[in-house]
Amino acid sequence: MARHLGGITHFVDARAYDEFRWPEEETLHGNQDVEFSMYLTSQNYQMAYLENYFVNHGLDGTEGQMKKHKDYFEKRKWEKCHVYGDKYEK
């Protein structure tokens, strides 16, 4: 059991996101994993590490997803390097 998990290890029913959203225009600030873990705990989900399980980005893997959704990954890469309030422009 754990108090919080990194995002890549959140394996949860999509309904958990029904009431939880970050604004789309919000810059990544590094606290999202903690915020989502706290939300899940408040909704009576349990945080646990499952050993011997591997989570990836589907059949294409991370590299395939990066090629398929290049704009998304470029935006996320940009956001991690800029301060809150900066606007991303292609």
N, C-alpha and C positions, 0 to 999 in steps of 0.2 A: 504494500500500500504506500501511497505517496501523497504529499500535499499539493503538488503541482507537477505537470508533465510538459515537456516540450511539444510543440505543435505537430511535429511529424509523428509523434506517438499517440495523438488523439485518434482513437478508433471508436467513433461514436455514431449513433443513429442520427441522420440528417435532421430529425425533429428537434434535436438539441439546439439547432441554429434558428428555430422559428422565432424566438424572442430575443436572440442575441445577434447583434450586427455592429460592426465598426462602420463609420461613414466611409464610403468608397473613396472619397477624396483625402481621407486622413493619411498622413505620412506614417510609415512604419517607424515605431519608436522603441521596439525591443521588449515591450511589456505585454504584448498580446498573449503570449503563452500563459503568463501568470493570470492575466485578466480572465481569459477563457476558462482556465482551471478553477478560479474562484467562482465564476458563474456556474460551472457545472456542479461544483460542490454545493452551492446554494440551492441547486435544483435536485439535490439528493442523488447525483451521480457519484460513483466512487472512482478514485484515481488509483490505478494499479499498473505496475509494469508486468507485462506478459513475456516471460523468457521464451526464447526459441521461436519468436514470431518476427517476420520481416515485413515491413510496410514500404511500398515503393509507389512510384507514379504510374501504376498500371503496366500494361504489356510493353509500352514504348520506353519505360524507364524515365528517369529524370532527363537524360539527354534528349530523348525523343520528344518529351513534353516541351522542353526548351526550344526545340526546332519548330514544333507545331504551333506553339503559342508565344512566338518571339516577342511580340509587343508587350504582352503581360509580364514576361520575365525581365525585359529591359526596363519597364516602369518600376518594378519591384527593386531591381538593382539600383536604379537612380534614387529611389526613395530612401534606401538605406544609407545613402551618402549625403543627404541634404537635410536641412533643418525644417522643422514644422512650419508650414505656411508657404514654402516654396512651391511653385506650380510646375508640374511636369509638362513639357512640350516636346512633341516628336520632332 
